[in-house]
Amino acid sequence: MFETLSERLSGILDKLTRRGALTETDVAEAMREVRRALLEADVALDVVRDFTEAVKAKAVGQEVVRSVSPGQMVVKIVHDELVRVLGADAQGIDLAAQPPVTMMLVGLQGSGKTTTTAKLARRLQTRDKQKVLMASLDTRRPAAQEQLRVLGEQAGVAALPIVAGESPTEIASRALKASRLGGYDVLLLDTAGRTHIDDELMAEVAAIEQIAQPHETLLVADALTGQDAVNLAKSFDARVALTGIVLTRVDGDGRGGAALSMRAVTGKPIKLIGVGEKLDALEDFHPARVAGRILGMGDVVGLVEKAMETVELDKAQKIAAKVKKGAFNLDDLAEQLNQMQKLGGMGGVLNMLPGIGKVKKQLDAANLDDKILKRQQAMIGSMTRAERKNPKLLNASRKKRVAAGSGTSVPEINRLVKMHRQMADMMKSMGKKRGLLGSLFGGGPPPELPADMPAGAGLPPGGLPPLTPGGFSGMGGLPGLPGLPGGLPRGLPGLPKSKKR
């Protein structure tokens, strides 16, 4: 999401940061380019106008002129204004109500309501430990109710039994009764959609709202529709009391115009975003983090949170203990490759690191995809237990056997062994310093985080350093990124250089 806009804005702001002093003409020229970039990203005209005028008013003030680094000050102003447009504070799903907390999902047909209902149900049940019941009120689309039942089985969430011939309002009444009798904490109502907004659709949604009295009414909108999603939100909000928005398919939206316009135009917060087809591909929407991604600052906090949810802490702590002793073997490397795949693969991790946008072409040229991780896992899996424990046993004949068994080549085996040796050295030294990913894989939380936060979910000591377009200033590097063929690409900011041997 936001790839195109991020590339454009980062290029514009880089020009400003390279200049020692800024004139009003410099700022005006940059804002013209920013305006053009936002319009090309399908951001609403009124939002673009307000955004550029607000930034320009602050950027030509005395505070910027007197700043040690005027360009960096403008970047901060743009970042803060992006956060304001996106909604300032993150607003999650509100569960503060008498159970069962009823939530109604509305939207057009094809926007992803049914899948989002199952994703949200799974999220509430696994992360928030809520007992959830889902009910499909879509009696028009063929097999819509059956689809929700199947998704419920996959997610491990209960779905209201299907009774043929019931109207949407009758299903809603039965769902309310079943959720109370069954002791459920949350009831999710998946309503019917249409290919377009019409009076019949709105009347049905309003009737269901009258019966269910939902605590949350979430509009599910497809991010790929751009300004149509904004108009859709305005239309629904005029008929039902929307409490928030869920944007789907944001992983396929390189422009991001809907997200940037939605809050400013409708006043309704974006609460969740769908970032893939899998049932766990649903994330909270954090304006500050999204603004950071747009400006190439990464989302390290998001990476840490994702690690908290996916990394198996007992395994991570065992690896951390071995790293400190200098006993990081190929079994441990295989486990880290597995953990990285759980974090979203190579691309998922790199996209959340600061400054990666600036070397995107280099990364693409290096073919850093998940096939590399799988090939490396295949190579390690083709070794004997003794070879994994002690890679020094891998002589020429053993390497030929491993290459044949894994469908790879001897040079690839050599690169894997070299990478393991470099990682072992790097992680041994970082075990003493406790860098960022060192913290992810076994270090305890730093003092500024809650004491009850799980071990292995920490940030760098003292919190995150200041944000800049190039990333986080003063970071000593990010250890333990496996899967980079032949070492790290040159010019990759914020990552350590491999030691020469």
C-alpha positions as CSV (number, residue, x, y, z in Angstrom):
1,M,0.0,0.0,0.0
2,F,1.1,3.6,-0.8
3,E,4.2,2.4,-2.8
4,T,3.6,5.0,-5.6
5,L,2.8,7.8,-3.2
6,S,5.7,6.9,-0.9
7,E,8.2,6.9,-3.8
8,R,7.0,10.3,-5.0
9,L,6.9,12.0,-1.6
10,S,10.2,10.6,-0.5
11,G,11.9,11.9,-3.7
12,I,10.4,15.4,-3.2
13,L,11.4,15.6,0.5
14,D,14.9,14.3,-0.1
15,K,15.5,17.3,-2.3
16,L,14.6,19.6,0.6
17,T,16.7,17.8,3.1
18,R,19.8,18.1,0.9
19,R,19.6,21.9,1.0
20,G,21.3,23.8,3.8
21,A,18.7,26.6,3.8
22,L,15.1,26.8,2.5
23,T,13.4,29.8,0.9
24,E,9.7,30.3,0.5
25,T,10.1,29.6,-3.2
26,D,11.7,26.2,-2.4
27,V,8.8,25.3,-0.1
28,A,6.2,26.5,-2.6
29,E,7.8,24.4,-5.4
30,A,7.9,21.3,-3.2
31,M,4.2,21.7,-2.2
32,R,3.2,21.9,-5.8
33,E,4.9,18.6,-6.4
34,V,3.3,17.2,-3.2
35,R,-0.1,18.4,-4.4
36,R,0.4,16.7,-7.8
37,A,1.6,13.4,-6.1
38,L,-1.5,13.4,-3.8
39,L,-3.9,14.0,-6.7
40,E,-2.3,11.2,-8.7
41,A,-2.8,9.0,-5.7
42,D,-6.5,9.6,-6.0
43,V,-6.8,11.7,-2.8
44,A,-9.9,14.0,-2.7
45,L,-9.2,17.5,-4.0
46,D,-10.5,19.2,-0.8
47,V,-8.2,17.0,1.3
48,V,-5.2,17.8,-1.0
49,R,-5.9,21.5,-0.9
50,D,-6.2,21.6,2.9
51,F,-3.1,19.4,3.4
52,T,-0.8,21.5,1.2
53,E,-2.0,24.8,2.6
54,A,-1.5,23.6,6.2
55,V,2.0,22.3,5.5
56,K,3.0,25.4,3.6
57,A,1.7,27.7,6.4
58,K,3.9,25.9,8.9
59,A,6.9,25.3,6.6
60,V,7.5,29.0,5.9
61,G,7.4,30.0,9.6
62,Q,10.3,31.2,11.8
63,E,10.5,27.8,13.4
64,V,11.7,26.2,10.2
65,V,14.0,29.0,9.2
66,R,15.8,28.9,12.6
67,S,16.0,25.1,12.7
68,V,19.4,23.4,12.5
69,S,18.0,21.4,9.6
70,P,15.2,23.2,7.8
71,G,14.6,20.3,5.4
72,Q,14.2,17.8,8.3
73,M,11.8,20.2,10.0
74,V,9.6,20.3,6.8
75,V,9.6,16.5,6.8
76,K,8.4,16.5,10.4
77,I,5.6,18.9,9.5
78,V,4.6,16.8,6.5
79,H,4.6,13.7,8.7
80,D,2.5,15.4,11.5
81,E,0.0,16.7,8.9
82,L,-0.3,13.2,7.3
83,V,-1.1,11.8,10.8
84,R,-3.7,14.5,11.3
85,V,-5.4,13.8,8.0
86,L,-5.4,10.0,8.6
87,G,-7.0,10.5,12.0
88,A,-4.4,11.4,14.6
89,D,-5.1,8.6,17.2
90,A,-5.7,5.0,16.4
91,Q,-9.2,3.8,17.2
92,G,-9.7,0.1,17.5
93,I,-12.8,-2.0,17.8
94,D,-14.8,-1.0,20.9
95,L,-15.7,-3.9,23.1
96,A,-16.8,-1.7,26.1
97,A,-20.4,-2.7,26.2
98,Q,-22.7,-5.2,27.9
99,P,-22.2,-8.6,26.2
100,P,-23.1,-9.8,23.7
101,V,-21.5,-6.8,21.9
102,T,-23.3,-6.6,18.6
103,M,-21.4,-5.5,15.5
104,M,-22.9,-5.0,12.1
105,L,-20.8,-5.0,8.9
106,V,-22.3,-3.2,5.9
107,G,-21.1,-2.4,2.4
108,L,-21.5,-3.1,-1.3
109,Q,-21.4,-6.6,-2.8
110,G,-17.8,-7.7,-3.6
111,S,-16.1,-5.4,-1.0
112,G,-15.1,-8.4,1.2
113,K,-17.7,-8.2,4.0
114,T,-18.1,-11.9,4.5
115,T,-14.3,-12.6,4.6
116,T,-13.8,-9.6,6.8
117,T,-16.5,-10.9,9.2
118,A,-14.6,-14.2,9.5
119,K,-11.2,-12.4,9.9
120,L,-12.6,-10.1,12.6
121,A,-14.2,-13.0,14.4
122,R,-11.0,-15.0,14.4
123,R,-9.0,-11.9,15.6
124,L,-11.5,-11.2,18.5
125,Q,-11.4,-14.9,19.5
126,T,-7.7,-15.6,19.4
127,R,-6.2,-12.2,20.3
128,D,-8.9,-10.7,22.6
129,K,-10.1,-14.0,24.0
130,Q,-13.8,-13.3,23.2
131,K,-16.4,-15.9,22.5
132,V,-17.8,-14.9,19.1
133,L,-20.9,-15.9,17.1
134,M,-21.2,-15.0,13.4
135,A,-24.5,-14.7,11.5
136,S,-25.0,-14.1,7.8
137,L,-28.0,-11.9,7.0
138,D,-27.4,-12.2,3.2
139,T,-30.3,-14.0,1.8
140,R,-29.9,-12.7,-1.7
141,R,-26.4,-13.8,-2.8
142,P,-26.3,-17.5,-3.6
143,A,-24.4,-19.6,-0.9
144,A,-23.5,-16.4,1.1
145,Q,-24.6,-18.0,4.3
146,E,-22.8,-21.2,3.5
147,Q,-19.7,-19.3,2.7
148,L,-19.7,-17.7,6.2
149,R,-20.3,-21.2,7.8
150,V,-17.3,-22.6,6.0
151,L,-15.1,-19.7,6.9
152,G,-16.3,-20.1,10.5
153,E,-15.1,-23.7,10.5
154,Q,-11.7,-22.6,9.1
155,A,-11.4,-19.9,11.7
156,G,-12.7,-22.0,14.6
157,V,-15.6,-19.6,15.2
158,A,-19.3,-20.5,15.7
159,A,-21.8,-19.5,13.0
160,L,-25.5,-19.3,13.4
161,P,-27.3,-22.4,11.9
162,I,-28.9,-21.7,8.6
163,V,-32.7,-21.8,8.4
164,A,-34.2,-21.6,4.9
165,G,-36.8,-19.0,4.1
166,E,-36.0,-16.5,6.9
167,S,-35.8,-12.8,6.2
168,P,-32.7,-10.7,7.2
169,T,-34.6,-9.2,10.1
170,E,-35.8,-12.6,11.3
171,I,-32.2,-13.9,11.2
172,A,-31.0,-10.8,13.2
173,S,-33.6,-11.5,15.9
174,R,-32.7,-15.2,16.1
175,A,-29.0,-14.3,16.2
176,L,-29.5,-11.9,19.1
177,K,-31.5,-14.5,21.1
178,A,-28.9,-17.3,20.3
179,S,-26.0,-15.0,21.4
180,R,-27.6,-14.3,24.7
181,L,-28.6,-17.9,25.4
182,G,-25.2,-19.2,24.3
183,G,-23.2,-16.8,26.6
184,Y,-21.4,-15.2,23.6
185,D,-19.3,-12.1,24.2
186,V,-19.6,-10.7,20.6
187,L,-22.2,-11.1,17.8
188,L,-21.1,-10.3,14.3
189,L,-23.8,-9.6,11.7
190,D,-22.8,-9.9,8.1
191,T,-25.4,-8.0,6.0
192,A,-26.3,-8.3,2.4
193,G,-24.7,-6.0,-0.2
194,R,-25.6,-4.8,-3.7
195,T,-23.6,-3.9,-6.7
196,H,-24.7,-0.3,-6.2
197,I,-26.4,1.8,-3.5
198,D,-30.2,1.8,-3.8
199,D,-33.2,2.5,-1.5
200,E,-34.0,-1.2,-1.0
201,L,-30.5,-1.9,0.3
202,M,-30.5,1.1,2.6
203,A,-34.0,0.3,3.9
204,E,-32.9,-3.3,4.8
205,V,-29.8,-2.1,6.6
206,A,-31.8,0.5,8.5
207,A,-34.4,-2.2,9.6
208,I,-31.6,-4.5,10.8
209,E,-30.0,-1.6,12.7
210,Q,-33.3,-0.9,14.4
211,I,-33.7,-4.5,15.6
212,A,-30.0,-5.3,16.5
213,Q,-29.0,-1.9,18.0
214,P,-25.4,-2.6,17.1
215,H,-22.6,-1.2,19.3
216,E,-20.3,-1.0,16.2
217,T,-21.5,-0.5,12.7
218,L,-18.5,-1.0,10.4
219,L,-18.5,0.0,6.7
220,V,-16.4,-2.5,4.7
221,A,-15.0,-0.7,1.6
222,D,-12.6,-1.8,-1.1
223,A,-9.5,0.4,-1.1
224,L,-9.0,-0.2,-4.8
225,T,-12.1,1.8,-5.6
226,G,-10.4,5.1,-4.5
227,Q,-12.8,8.0,-4.4
228,D,-15.8,5.7,-4.9
229,A,-15.1,4.3,-1.5
230,V,-15.2,7.8,0.0
231,N,-18.6,8.5,-1.7
232,L,-19.8,5.1,-0.5
233,A,-19.0,6.0,3.1
234,K,-20.8,9.3,2.9
235,S,-23.9,7.6,1.5
236,F,-24.0,4.9,4.2
237,D,-23.3,7.4,7.0
238,A,-26.4,9.4,5.9
239,R,-28.7,6.3,6.5
240,V,-27.0,4.4,9.4
241,A,-24.9,5.4,12.3
242,L,-21.4,4.3,11.1
243,T,-18.8,4.0,13.9
244,G,-15.9,3.1,11.7
245,I,-14.5,1.8,8.4
246,V,-12.7,-1.3,7.4
247,L,-10.6,-0.9,4.2
248,T,-10.0,-4.2,2.4
249,R,-7.4,-5.1,-0.3
250,V,-5.0,-2.4,0.8
251,D,-2.1,-4.7,-0.1
252,G,-3.1,-4.3,-3.8
253,D,-3.5,-0.5,-3.5
254,G,-0.3,1.3,-4.5
255,R,-2.0,4.8,-4.4
256,G,-3.7,4.9,-1.0
257,G,-6.1,7.7,-1.9
258,A,-9.1,6.1,-0.2
259,A,-7.3,5.9,3.1
260,L,-6.0,9.4,3.0
261,S,-9.4,10.8,2.1
262,M,-11.8,8.7,4.1
263,R,-11.2,10.1,7.6
264,A,-11.0,13.7,6.4
265,V,-14.1,13.6,4.2
266,T,-16.4,11.5,6.4
267,G,-15.1,12.1,9.9
268,K,-15.3,8.3,10.5
269,P,-12.1,6.6,11.7
270,I,-10.5,3.8,9.7
271,K,-10.3,1.0,12.4
272,L,-9.0,-2.0,10.5
273,I,-7.3,-2.8,7.2
274,G,-7.3,-6.0,5.2
275,V,-3.8,-6.8,4.0
276,G,-4.3,-10.2,2.3
277,E,-6.6,-13.2,1.7
278,K,-5.6,-15.3,4.7
279,L,-7.8,-15.2,7.8
280,D,-5.1,-13.6,9.9
281,A,-4.5,-10.8,7.3
282,L,-6.3,-8.1,9.3
283,E,-4.5,-5.3,11.0
284,D,-5.3,-2.3,13.2
285,F,-5.0,1.0,11.4
286,H,-2.4,3.3,13.1
287,P,-2.3,6.8,11.5
288,A,1.2,7.6,12.8
289,R,2.7,4.3,11.5
290,V,1.0,4.6,8.1
291,A,2.4,8.1,7.8
292,G,5.8,6.7,8.6
293,R,5.5,4.1,5.9
294,I,4.4,6.7,3.4
295,L,7.5,8.8,4.1
296,G,9.8,5.8,4.0
297,M,10.3,5.7,7.8
298,G,9.2,2.1,8.1
299,D,7.0,0.7,10.9
300,V,9.4,-0.9,13.4
301,V,6.7,-0.8,16.2
302,G,4.4,-2.7,13.8
303,L,7.1,-5.2,13.2
304,V,7.7,-5.7,16.9
305,E,3.9,-6.2,17.5
306,K,3.7,-8.7,14.7
307,A,6.7,-10.6,16.1
308,M,4.9,-10.6,19.5
309,E,1.9,-12.4,17.9
310,T,3.8,-14.8,15.7
311,V,7.2,-15.6,17.2
312,E,7.3,-18.7,19.5
313,L,9.0,-17.1,22.5
314,D,10.2,-20.4,24.1
315,K,12.1,-21.3,20.9
316,A,13.3,-17.7,20.5
317,Q,14.7,-17.6,24.1
318,K,16.5,-20.9,23.5
319,I,18.1,-19.5,20.4
320,A,19.0,-16.3,22.3
321,A,20.7,-18.2,25.0
322,K,22.7,-20.2,22.5
323,V,23.6,-17.0,20.6
324,K,25.1,-15.5,23.8
325,K,27.3,-18.7,24.1
326,G,28.3,-18.5,20.5
327,A,26.5,-21.8,19.7
328,F,24.3,-20.6,16.8
329,N,24.0,-23.7,14.5
330,L,22.1,-24.4,11.3
331,D,19.1,-25.8,13.2
332,D,18.8,-22.4,14.8
333,L,19.1,-20.7,11.4
334,A,16.3,-23.0,10.1
335,E,14.1,-21.9,13.0
336,Q,14.8,-18.2,12.3
337,L,13.9,-18.8,8.6
338,N,10.7,-20.3,9.8
339,Q,10.0,-17.4,12.1
340,M,10.7,-14.9,9.3
341,Q,8.1,-16.6,7.1
342,K,5.6,-16.3,9.9
343,L,6.3,-12.6,10.1
344,G,5.3,-12.2,6.4
345,G,8.4,-13.4,4.6
346,M,11.4,-11.4,3.4
347,G,9.2,-8.7,1.8
348,G,6.9,-8.4,4.8
349,V,9.9,-7.7,7.1
350,L,11.9,-5.5,4.8
351,N,8.9,-3.3,4.0
352,M,8.5,-2.4,7.7
353,L,12.2,-1.4,8.1
354,P,13.3,2.3,7.9
355,G,14.7,3.6,4.6
356,I,13.9,0.4,2.6
357,G,11.9,2.4,0.0
358,K,15.0,4.2,-1.1
359,V,16.7,0.9,-2.2
360,K,13.5,-0.8,-3.5
361,K,15.0,-1.3,-7.0
362,Q,18.1,-2.8,-5.5
363,L,16.1,-5.2,-3.5
364,D,13.9,-6.2,-6.4
365,A,17.1,-6.8,-8.5
366,A,18.4,-9.0,-5.7
367,N,15.3,-11.2,-6.0
368,L,14.7,-11.2,-2.2
369,D,11.5,-13.3,-2.2
370,D,10.3,-16.1,-0.1
371,K,11.6,-18.7,-2.6
372,I,15.0,-18.0,-1.2
373,L,13.9,-18.8,2.3
374,K,12.3,-22.1,1.1
375,R,15.4,-23.1,-0.8
376,Q,17.6,-22.4,2.2
377,Q,15.2,-24.5,4.4
378,A,15.4,-27.3,1.9
379,M,19.3,-27.2,2.0
380,I,19.3,-27.3,5.8
381,G,16.7,-30.1,5.7
382,S,18.9,-32.2,3.4
383,M,21.8,-32.2,5.9
384,T,22.4,-34.8,8.6
385,R,21.9,-33.9,12.3
386,A,25.6,-33.8,12.8
387,E,26.2,-31.4,9.8
388,R,23.5,-29.0,11.1
389,K,25.1,-29.0,14.6
390,N,28.6,-28.5,13.2
391,P,28.7,-26.9,9.6
392,K,32.5,-27.4,9.6
393,L,31.8,-31.1,8.7
394,L,30.5,-30.0,5.3
395,N,33.4,-31.0,3.0
396,A,33.2,-31.1,-0.8
397,S,31.5,-34.6,-1.1
398,R,29.0,-33.8,1.7
399,K,28.1,-30.5,-0.1
400,K,27.5,-32.4,-3.3
401,R,25.1,-34.8,-1.5
402,V,23.2,-31.9,0.2
403,A,22.9,-30.1,-3.2
404,A,21.5,-33.2,-4.9
405,G,19.1,-33.8,-2.1
406,S,17.7,-30.3,-2.0
407,G,17.7,-29.6,-5.7
408,T,20.2,-26.8,-5.4
409,S,23.9,-26.4,-6.3
410,V,27.2,-26.5,-4.4
411,P,27.7,-22.7,-4.8
412,E,24.3,-22.1,-3.1
413,I,25.4,-24.4,-0.2
414,N,28.6,-22.4,0.1
415,R,26.6,-19.1,0.3
416,L,24.3,-20.6,2.9
417,V,27.3,-21.7,5.1
418,K,29.0,-18.3,4.7
419,M,25.8,-16.5,5.6
420,H,25.4,-18.7,8.7
421,R,29.0,-18.0,9.8
422,Q,28.5,-14.2,9.3
423,M,25.2,-14.3,11.2
424,A,26.7,-16.3,14.0
425,D,29.5,-13.8,14.5
426,M,27.1,-10.8,14.2
427,M,24.5,-12.3,16.6
428,K,27.2,-13.2,19.1
429,S,28.3,-9.5,19.2
430,M,24.7,-8.2,19.1
431,G,23.8,-10.6,22.0
432,K,25.8,-8.3,24.2
433,K,24.4,-5.1,22.8
434,R,20.8,-6.3,22.2
435,G,19.9,-4.7,18.9
436,L,16.4,-4.6,17.5
437,L,15.9,-8.0,16.0
438,G,18.1,-9.4,18.8
439,S,15.3,-8.2,21.1
440,L,12.7,-9.7,18.9
441,F,14.4,-13.1,19.2
442,G,14.9,-13.4,22.9
443,G,15.9,-10.1,24.7
444,G,13.6,-8.7,27.4
445,P,11.6,-5.5,27.2
446,P,13.4,-2.2,27.8
447,P,12.4,0.0,30.8
448,E,10.0,2.2,28.9
449,L,7.7,-0.7,27.9
450,P,5.1,-2.3,30.3
451,A,6.7,-4.8,32.7
452,D,4.1,-7.5,31.8
453,M,5.0,-7.4,28.1
454,P,6.2,-10.8,26.9
455,A,10.0,-11.3,26.7
456,G,11.3,-11.1,23.2
457,A,9.1,-8.2,22.2
458,G,11.4,-5.3,23.1
459,L,12.5,-2.2,21.3
460,P,15.9,-0.6,21.4
461,P,16.9,0.7,24.9
462,G,15.7,4.2,25.4
463,G,12.8,3.8,22.9
464,L,12.9,4.6,19.1
465,P,15.3,7.3,18.0
466,P,14.0,10.3,15.9
467,L,12.4,9.6,12.6
468,T,14.0,10.9,9.4
469,P,13.3,10.1,5.7
470,G,16.3,7.8,5.8
471,G,15.0,5.9,8.8
472,F,15.7,6.0,12.5
473,S,18.8,8.1,13.2
474,G,21.6,6.6,15.2
475,M,20.5,3.0,15.0
476,G,23.3,0.6,15.1
477,G,22.0,-1.9,12.6
478,L,19.5,-4.8,12.4
479,P,21.1,-8.2,13.0
480,G,19.8,-11.6,11.9
481,L,18.1,-11.0,8.6
482,P,18.5,-14.3,6.9
483,G,18.0,-15.1,3.2
484,L,20.1,-12.4,1.6
485,P,22.1,-14.0,-1.2
486,G,25.7,-13.1,-1.1
487,G,25.2,-10.7,1.8
488,L,23.3,-7.5,2.0
489,P,22.8,-5.2,-1.0
490,R,25.2,-2.3,-1.1
491,G,23.7,1.0,0.1
492,L,21.0,-0.6,2.2
493,P,20.6,2.0,5.0
494,G,20.5,1.0,8.7
495,L,21.8,-2.5,8.2
496,P,25.3,-3.8,9.2
497,K,27.9,-4.6,6.6
498,S,29.1,-8.2,6.4
499,K,32.6,-8.8,7.8
500,K,35.2,-9.8,5.3
501,R,37.0,-13.0,5.9
